Amino acid sequence: MELERIRLHALEYLWFILKKEISTDEAAICSQEAKGRWKPLLISGEKMKQWMLDQPTKIDEIIHREKNYRYQDNYLGHFLIYPFNGSSRPTIMIFYRRAEAFSDFELEIINLMAEPIASFLRRSAENDTFPPSDYSEDPILKELIIGESEVIKKLRRTISQIKWSDAPVLIVGESGTGKELVARTIHQISPRSQAPFVVINCGAIPEHLLESELFGHVRGSFTGALRDKRGLVEEAHGGTLFLDEIGDLAFPLQAKILRLIQEKEFRRVGETKVRHSDVRFLSATNRQLENEIKAGRFREDLYYRLKIITLEMPPLRERKEDLFLLVNHFLKIFGPKSGKPKAFISPEAMEKLLEYDWPGNIRELQNEIQRALILCGPDGIIEEKDLSPKFFENQGEKIQRVENFFNARAEFERRFLRMALARYNYNRTKTADNLGLSRQGLTKLLKKYSLIEGRKLDQRKMSKKV
């Protein structure tokens, strides 16, 4: 049983329930770092975060001087702080902020609900440094977002941390890296999972139709508007609205999206009535929005509202240690659909995939596996001959990066080890033997280059080819 995960989930549930029940503007769970600073573990609201950063000693002063940990800031409003672990210097706190004061009744509600959790934490804590800074791996997230590279593990940890928050999330990365998959994952593990997940591609709909698609329209508002129509914002009420390719959003519409995010208000096209919609905003782009702002094509205020949380999707060429896991995943999905449920890839073909830079990222890999499954033999073994011609084209001399000898050697060793692992079925002993290394020596090199071993191939299948 993962006790640390249970502790943290208990706090998350309490935080979320109280956040809704006592109608707060902002809320956070924070842990105490070295030198008295506080690190947000879960947070909804930028004002609270900035307050913590600007006044690192203020919280300690409140704990020691203020009754019931209630505090009023002349600018930010009223704060309510609840300590856990029961020590004289708590290592974890729950914070709430809103404009009006917290009543004694609300404080009593919090005390009654939080005390059982606090008691559980005190009795189960192994030391005084709870909670750890890293979240335990969520098995559901590991199934949805595949990979064992450090960048993907970090991505999953961040998603786990923000699942209870309603803060907007901006997902950035090249085309084909899985931005929509991440958006769907955030929705799926959030409290809004039973409500709609609505996607709109801002670059795929003509500008003159996009406003109507988003906000709806009333009959007669323009030619062809024969009846009232609900927009996607209303369809997503209570759920999540995912604005894909937000960088392509027309400039006049950006102001209306900004108001929707800030005030939860909008108007249908041709209507004066103000409507409200409770949605969480996720957005994605493959553009550099900072450059779009400089060029006058994107509003700076909208940019900062969208990027309260930013997730960066790494290109596939920077996480090739995940390639085998991704290939295996696509084989399991598309193999049965191709009539080849036991399909697998030969080590030689895998080497070719590892050598390629994948400009189209995971989408390109998915398409390549689907193509290879169609062309490979009835036994489902994907060999080099089944791959696209691009893997064998002589593209001439590649432009070499300017780098010193040691960087070039490290890059060669990293690439060589990746190929060797794929050739020998990710079996460390066999790989070490064939490379003339001891198993311990190979392990040191794998740690040195952060080459995390993927799941082993089916030995029974691969024995036919190795």
C-alpha positions as CSV (number, residue, x, y, z in Angstrom):
1,M,0.0,0.0,0.0
2,E,1.4,3.4,-1.0
3,L,0.9,5.3,2.2
4,E,2.3,8.6,1.0
5,R,-0.1,8.6,-2.0
6,I,-3.0,7.9,0.4
7,R,-2.0,10.8,2.6
8,L,-1.7,13.2,-0.2
9,H,-5.0,12.1,-1.8
10,A,-6.7,12.6,1.6
11,L,-5.5,16.2,1.7
12,E,-6.5,16.8,-1.9
13,Y,-10.1,15.6,-1.3
14,L,-10.4,17.7,1.8
15,W,-8.9,20.8,0.1
16,F,-11.3,20.4,-2.9
17,I,-14.4,19.9,-0.8
18,L,-13.8,22.8,1.5
19,K,-12.8,25.0,-1.5
20,K,-16.3,24.4,-2.9
21,E,-18.3,24.5,0.3
22,I,-17.0,27.7,1.8
23,S,-17.0,29.6,-1.6
24,T,-13.4,30.8,-1.7
25,D,-11.8,32.9,-4.4
26,E,-8.4,31.1,-4.2
27,A,-7.1,28.1,-2.4
28,A,-3.8,26.3,-2.0
29,I,-1.9,23.4,-0.3
30,C,1.6,24.3,0.5
31,S,4.6,22.7,2.1
32,Q,7.3,24.4,4.1
33,E,10.7,24.5,2.4
34,A,14.1,25.3,3.8
35,K,14.6,28.9,5.2
36,G,10.9,29.2,6.0
37,R,9.7,29.5,2.4
38,W,6.5,27.9,1.3
39,K,6.1,25.8,-1.9
40,P,2.6,25.4,-3.5
41,L,1.7,21.8,-4.1
42,L,-1.8,22.6,-5.3
43,I,-3.0,26.1,-6.0
44,S,-5.8,27.9,-7.7
45,G,-5.1,31.6,-8.0
46,E,-2.2,33.8,-8.8
47,K,-2.7,36.5,-6.1
48,M,-2.2,34.0,-3.3
49,K,0.9,32.5,-5.0
50,Q,2.4,36.0,-5.4
51,W,1.6,36.9,-1.8
52,M,3.5,33.8,-0.6
53,L,6.5,34.7,-2.7
54,D,6.5,38.3,-1.7
55,Q,6.2,37.7,2.1
56,P,7.9,34.4,3.0
57,T,7.9,35.2,6.7
58,K,4.3,36.5,6.9
59,I,2.8,33.0,7.3
60,D,5.0,32.2,10.3
61,E,3.9,35.5,11.9
62,I,0.2,34.7,11.3
63,I,0.6,31.3,12.9
64,H,2.2,32.6,16.0
65,R,0.2,35.9,16.5
66,E,-3.2,35.6,14.9
67,K,-6.1,33.8,16.6
68,N,-7.4,30.8,14.6
69,Y,-5.0,31.6,11.8
70,R,-7.3,34.2,10.3
71,Y,-5.6,37.2,8.6
72,Q,-6.8,40.3,6.8
73,D,-4.7,41.9,4.0
74,N,-5.9,45.4,3.1
75,Y,-5.4,44.7,-0.6
76,L,-5.9,41.0,-1.1
77,G,-8.8,40.4,1.4
78,H,-9.2,37.7,4.0
79,F,-7.1,34.6,4.5
80,L,-7.9,31.4,6.4
81,I,-4.9,29.1,7.2
82,Y,-5.2,25.6,8.5
83,P,-2.0,23.8,9.7
84,F,-1.3,20.0,9.7
85,N,1.0,17.6,11.4
86,G,0.4,19.3,14.8
87,S,4.0,20.5,15.3
88,S,5.0,24.0,16.6
89,R,6.3,24.7,13.1
90,P,3.9,23.0,10.7
91,T,5.3,21.6,7.4
92,I,2.0,21.7,5.5
93,M,-0.8,24.2,5.4
94,I,-4.1,24.6,3.6
95,F,-4.9,28.2,2.5
96,Y,-8.1,29.9,1.5
97,R,-8.6,33.5,0.3
98,R,-11.7,35.6,-0.5
99,A,-12.9,39.2,-0.4
100,E,-15.2,38.9,2.6
101,A,-14.3,37.7,6.1
102,F,-14.6,34.1,7.2
103,S,-17.2,33.5,9.9
104,D,-16.8,31.5,13.1
105,F,-19.3,29.0,11.7
106,E,-17.1,28.4,8.6
107,L,-14.1,28.0,10.8
108,E,-15.9,25.4,12.9
109,I,-16.9,23.5,9.7
110,I,-13.3,23.4,8.6
111,N,-12.1,22.2,12.1
112,L,-14.7,19.4,12.1
113,M,-13.8,18.2,8.6
114,A,-10.1,18.7,8.8
115,E,-9.4,17.2,12.3
116,P,-9.9,13.5,11.2
117,I,-7.5,14.1,8.3
118,A,-5.0,15.8,10.6
119,S,-5.2,13.0,13.1
120,F,-4.6,10.4,10.3
121,L,-1.6,12.4,9.1
122,R,-0.1,12.7,12.6
123,R,-0.5,9.0,13.3
124,S,0.8,7.8,9.9
125,A,3.6,10.2,9.4
126,E,7.0,8.5,9.6
127,N,8.9,11.8,10.2
128,D,8.3,15.6,10.4
129,T,9.0,16.3,6.7
130,F,5.7,15.2,5.2
131,P,4.8,15.7,2.4
132,P,7.5,14.7,-0.1
133,S,8.0,17.2,-2.9
134,D,7.3,14.6,-5.6
135,Y,4.0,12.9,-6.2
136,S,3.8,9.2,-6.5
137,E,3.2,7.9,-10.0
138,D,-0.5,7.6,-10.7
139,P,-1.2,4.2,-12.5
140,I,-4.0,5.8,-14.5
141,L,-1.8,8.5,-15.8
142,K,0.9,6.0,-16.7
143,E,-1.6,4.2,-18.9
144,L,-2.8,7.4,-20.6
145,I,0.5,9.1,-21.1
146,I,3.1,6.5,-22.1
147,G,6.8,6.9,-21.4
148,E,9.5,6.4,-18.8
149,S,11.8,9.3,-19.8
150,E,12.3,11.9,-17.1
151,V,10.5,14.6,-19.1
152,I,7.4,12.4,-19.3
153,K,7.5,11.5,-15.6
154,K,7.8,15.2,-14.8
155,L,4.8,15.9,-17.1
156,R,2.7,13.2,-15.3
157,R,3.6,14.6,-11.9
158,T,2.6,18.1,-12.9
159,I,-0.7,16.8,-14.3
160,S,-1.4,15.0,-11.0
161,Q,-0.7,18.2,-9.1
162,I,-3.1,20.3,-11.1
163,K,-6.0,17.9,-11.4
164,W,-8.1,19.5,-8.6
165,S,-7.4,23.1,-9.9
166,D,-9.6,25.0,-12.3
167,A,-6.7,27.2,-13.4
168,P,-6.3,27.6,-17.1
169,V,-3.6,25.4,-18.7
170,L,-1.6,26.2,-21.8
171,I,0.0,23.2,-23.5
172,V,2.8,24.0,-25.9
173,G,4.8,21.9,-28.3
174,E,5.4,20.9,-31.9
175,S,2.6,19.4,-34.0
176,G,2.1,15.7,-33.3
177,T,3.5,15.6,-29.8
178,G,0.2,14.7,-28.1
179,K,-1.2,18.1,-26.9
180,E,-4.8,17.0,-27.2
181,L,-4.1,13.7,-25.5
182,V,-2.7,15.6,-22.5
183,A,-5.8,17.9,-22.5
184,R,-8.2,14.9,-22.5
185,T,-6.1,13.3,-19.7
186,I,-6.4,16.4,-17.5
187,H,-10.1,16.4,-18.0
188,Q,-10.5,12.7,-17.5
189,I,-8.8,12.7,-14.0
190,S,-10.4,16.0,-12.9
191,P,-13.6,16.5,-10.9
192,R,-15.2,17.6,-14.1
193,S,-14.7,14.3,-15.8
194,Q,-18.4,13.5,-15.9
195,A,-19.2,16.7,-17.7
196,P,-18.5,17.4,-21.4
197,F,-15.0,17.8,-22.9
198,V,-15.5,20.1,-25.9
199,V,-12.8,20.7,-28.5
200,I,-12.6,23.5,-30.9
201,N,-9.8,24.0,-33.4
202,C,-9.3,27.8,-33.7
203,G,-7.4,27.4,-37.0
204,A,-9.8,25.1,-38.7
205,I,-13.0,27.3,-38.6
206,P,-13.3,30.5,-40.7
207,E,-13.1,33.7,-38.6
208,H,-16.6,34.8,-39.5
209,L,-18.0,31.5,-38.2
210,L,-15.8,30.9,-35.2
211,E,-17.6,33.4,-32.9
212,S,-20.9,31.8,-33.6
213,E,-19.4,28.3,-33.0
214,L,-18.0,29.5,-29.7
215,F,-20.8,31.6,-28.3
216,G,-23.8,30.6,-30.3
217,H,-26.3,33.0,-32.1
218,V,-29.9,34.1,-32.1
219,R,-32.2,33.8,-35.1
220,G,-31.8,36.5,-37.7
221,S,-28.4,37.7,-36.4
222,F,-26.9,37.1,-39.8
223,T,-27.8,35.5,-43.1
224,G,-28.5,31.9,-42.6
225,A,-29.2,32.1,-38.9
226,L,-32.7,30.5,-39.1
227,R,-32.9,29.6,-35.4
228,D,-31.3,30.2,-32.1
229,K,-28.2,28.1,-31.6
230,R,-26.2,27.2,-28.4
231,G,-22.4,27.7,-28.8
232,L,-19.7,25.3,-27.7
233,V,-19.1,27.4,-24.5
234,E,-22.6,26.6,-23.4
235,E,-22.2,22.9,-24.4
236,A,-19.2,22.7,-22.2
237,H,-20.9,24.1,-19.1
238,G,-19.6,22.3,-16.0
239,G,-16.8,20.6,-18.0
240,T,-13.7,21.6,-20.0
241,L,-13.3,23.7,-23.1
242,F,-10.2,22.9,-25.1
243,L,-9.1,25.6,-27.5
244,D,-6.7,23.9,-29.9
245,E,-4.3,26.0,-31.9
246,I,-5.1,29.1,-29.8
247,G,-2.4,31.0,-31.6
248,D,-4.6,31.1,-34.7
249,L,-7.5,32.7,-32.9
250,A,-8.6,35.9,-34.6
251,F,-7.5,39.1,-32.7
252,P,-11.1,40.5,-32.3
253,L,-12.2,37.3,-30.6
254,Q,-9.3,37.3,-28.2
255,A,-10.9,40.0,-26.1
256,K,-14.2,38.0,-25.8
257,I,-12.3,34.9,-24.7
258,L,-10.4,37.0,-22.1
259,R,-13.7,38.2,-20.7
260,L,-15.1,34.7,-20.6
261,I,-12.1,33.5,-18.7
262,Q,-12.1,36.3,-16.2
263,E,-15.8,36.9,-15.7
264,K,-17.4,33.6,-16.9
265,E,-19.6,35.9,-19.1
266,F,-20.4,35.9,-22.8
267,R,-23.1,37.0,-25.3
268,R,-24.5,35.1,-28.2
269,V,-24.0,36.7,-31.6
270,G,-26.8,39.2,-32.1
271,E,-28.0,39.2,-28.5
272,T,-27.6,41.7,-25.7
273,K,-28.3,39.3,-22.8
274,V,-25.3,38.3,-20.8
275,R,-25.0,34.6,-20.2
276,H,-22.7,32.6,-17.8
277,S,-20.8,29.4,-18.3
278,D,-18.7,27.5,-15.8
279,V,-15.9,25.9,-17.8
280,R,-12.3,25.1,-17.3
281,F,-10.0,26.4,-20.0
282,L,-7.3,24.3,-21.6
283,S,-5.5,25.6,-24.7
284,A,-2.7,24.4,-27.0
285,T,-0.5,25.9,-29.6
286,N,2.6,25.0,-31.7
287,R,3.4,28.7,-32.1
288,Q,5.7,30.9,-30.0
289,L,3.1,33.1,-28.5
290,E,5.7,35.6,-27.3
291,N,6.6,36.3,-30.9
292,E,2.9,36.6,-31.8
293,I,2.6,39.2,-29.1
294,K,5.6,41.2,-30.4
295,A,4.0,41.0,-33.9
296,G,0.8,42.4,-32.6
297,R,-1.2,39.3,-33.4
298,F,-1.9,38.0,-29.9
299,R,-3.1,39.9,-26.8
300,E,-0.5,39.9,-24.0
301,D,-3.2,40.0,-21.3
302,L,-4.9,36.9,-22.7
303,Y,-1.5,35.1,-23.0
304,Y,-0.9,35.6,-19.2
305,R,-4.4,34.4,-18.4
306,L,-4.0,31.3,-20.4
307,K,-0.6,30.3,-19.1
308,I,-1.2,30.2,-15.4
309,I,0.0,26.6,-15.8
310,T,2.2,25.8,-18.8
311,L,2.9,22.2,-19.9
312,E,5.7,21.7,-22.5
313,M,5.4,18.7,-24.7
314,P,8.8,17.4,-25.7
315,P,9.4,16.3,-29.3
316,L,9.9,12.6,-29.9
317,R,13.5,13.1,-31.0
318,E,14.3,14.3,-27.4
319,R,12.7,11.3,-25.7
320,K,13.8,8.3,-27.9
321,E,14.1,6.2,-24.8
322,D,10.3,6.1,-24.9
323,L,10.2,5.0,-28.5
324,F,10.0,1.2,-27.8
325,L,7.1,1.7,-25.4
326,L,5.2,3.8,-27.9
327,V,5.8,1.3,-30.7
328,N,4.6,-1.5,-28.5
329,H,1.5,0.5,-27.6
330,F,0.6,1.2,-31.2
331,L,1.2,-2.5,-32.1
332,K,-1.3,-3.5,-29.4
333,I,-3.9,-1.0,-30.7
334,F,-3.6,-1.5,-34.5
335,G,-2.3,-5.1,-34.6
336,P,-5.7,-6.7,-33.9
337,K,-7.4,-4.2,-36.3
338,S,-5.0,-5.4,-39.0
339,G,-5.7,-9.0,-38.4
340,K,-2.3,-9.4,-36.7
341,P,-2.9,-9.5,-32.9
342,K,0.6,-10.9,-32.2
343,A,2.5,-8.3,-34.2
344,F,5.9,-7.2,-33.1
345,I,8.9,-5.4,-34.6
346,S,12.3,-6.8,-35.4
347,P,15.4,-5.4,-33.7
348,E,16.8,-4.3,-37.1
349,A,13.6,-2.3,-37.9
350,M,13.7,-0.8,-34.4
351,E,17.2,0.5,-35.0
352,K,15.9,2.3,-38.1
353,L,13.2,3.9,-36.0
354,L,15.7,5.0,-33.4
355,E,18.0,6.5,-36.1
356,Y,15.2,8.7,-37.4
357,D,14.5,12.2,-36.0
358,W,10.7,12.1,-36.3
359,P,9.8,15.6,-37.4
360,G,6.1,14.7,-37.2
361,N,6.6,13.3,-33.7
362,I,4.2,10.7,-32.2
363,R,1.5,11.2,-34.9
364,E,4.1,10.3,-37.6
365,L,5.2,7.3,-35.5
366,Q,1.6,6.1,-35.2
367,N,1.0,6.4,-39.0
368,E,4.3,4.6,-39.7
369,I,3.3,1.6,-37.5
370,Q,-0.2,1.5,-39.1
371,R,1.5,1.4,-42.6
372,A,4.0,-1.2,-41.6
373,L,1.3,-3.5,-40.1
374,I,-0.6,-3.4,-43.5
375,L,2.6,-4.2,-45.5
376,C,4.2,-6.8,-43.2
377,G,3.6,-10.6,-43.6
378,P,0.7,-12.5,-42.1
379,D,2.9,-13.5,-39.1
380,G,2.9,-9.8,-38.0
381,I,6.7,-9.4,-37.9
382,I,7.6,-5.8,-39.0
383,E,11.0,-5.9,-40.7
384,E,13.2,-3.2,-42.3
385,K,11.6,-3.9,-45.7
386,D,8.2,-3.0,-44.3
387,L,9.2,0.6,-43.3
388,S,8.8,3.7,-45.4
389,P,11.5,4.7,-48.0
390,K,12.3,7.8,-45.9
391,F,14.2,5.5,-43.5
392,F,16.6,4.5,-46.2
393,E,17.0,7.7,-48.2
394,N,20.5,9.2,-48.6
395,Q,19.8,12.7,-47.5
396,G,23.4,13.8,-48.0
397,E,25.6,15.3,-45.4
398,K,23.6,16.5,-42.5
399,I,24.4,19.9,-41.1
400,Q,26.6,19.3,-38.0
401,R,26.2,21.3,-34.9
402,V,29.2,23.1,-33.6
403,E,30.2,21.3,-30.5
404,N,33.4,20.2,-28.8
405,F,34.9,16.7,-28.8
406,F,33.4,15.6,-25.4
407,N,29.9,16.6,-26.4
408,A,30.2,14.8,-29.7
409,R,31.5,11.6,-28.0
410,A,28.7,11.7,-25.4
411,E,26.1,12.0,-28.2
412,F,27.6,9.1,-30.0
413,E,27.6,6.9,-26.9
414,R,24.0,7.8,-26.1
415,R,22.9,6.9,-29.6
416,F,25.0,3.7,-29.7
417,L,23.5,2.5,-26.4
418,R,19.9,3.2,-27.6
419,M,20.5,1.1,-30.7
420,A,22.2,-1.7,-28.9
421,L,19.4,-1.9,-26.3
422,A,16.8,-2.2,-29.1
423,R,18.8,-4.8,-31.0
424,Y,19.1,-7.1,-28.0
425,N,15.5,-6.8,-26.8
426,Y,16.3,-4.5,-23.9
427,N,18.0,-7.3,-22.2
428,R,20.9,-5.8,-20.2
429,T,22.8,-9.0,-19.8
430,K,22.7,-9.9,-23.5
431,T,23.5,-6.3,-24.5
432,A,26.5,-6.1,-22.1
433,D,27.8,-9.4,-23.4
434,N,27.6,-8.4,-27.0
435,L,29.2,-5.0,-26.4
436,G,32.1,-6.4,-24.4
437,L,30.9,-4.7,-21.2
438,S,30.1,-6.1,-17.7
439,R,26.5,-5.8,-16.7
440,Q,27.5,-3.3,-14.0
441,G,29.5,-1.2,-16.5
442,L,26.4,-1.1,-18.9
443,T,24.2,-0.1,-16.0
444,K,26.5,2.8,-15.1
445,L,26.4,4.0,-18.7
446,L,22.6,3.8,-18.8
447,K,22.4,5.9,-15.6
448,K,25.0,8.4,-17.0
449,Y,22.9,9.1,-20.1
450,S,19.5,8.7,-18.4
451,L,18.5,5.9,-20.7
452,I,15.6,4.4,-18.9
453,E,14.8,0.9,-19.9
454,G,11.4,0.3,-21.4
455,R,9.3,-2.8,-20.9
456,K,10.9,-6.0,-22.2
457,L,9.8,-7.4,-25.5
458,D,8.0,-10.7,-25.5
459,Q,10.9,-13.1,-25.3
460,R,9.0,-15.9,-26.9
461,K,8.3,-13.7,-29.9
462,M,11.7,-12.1,-30.2
463,S,13.6,-15.4,-29.9
464,K,12.5,-16.1,-33.5
465,K,14.4,-13.1,-34.7
466,V,17.4,-12.7,-32.4
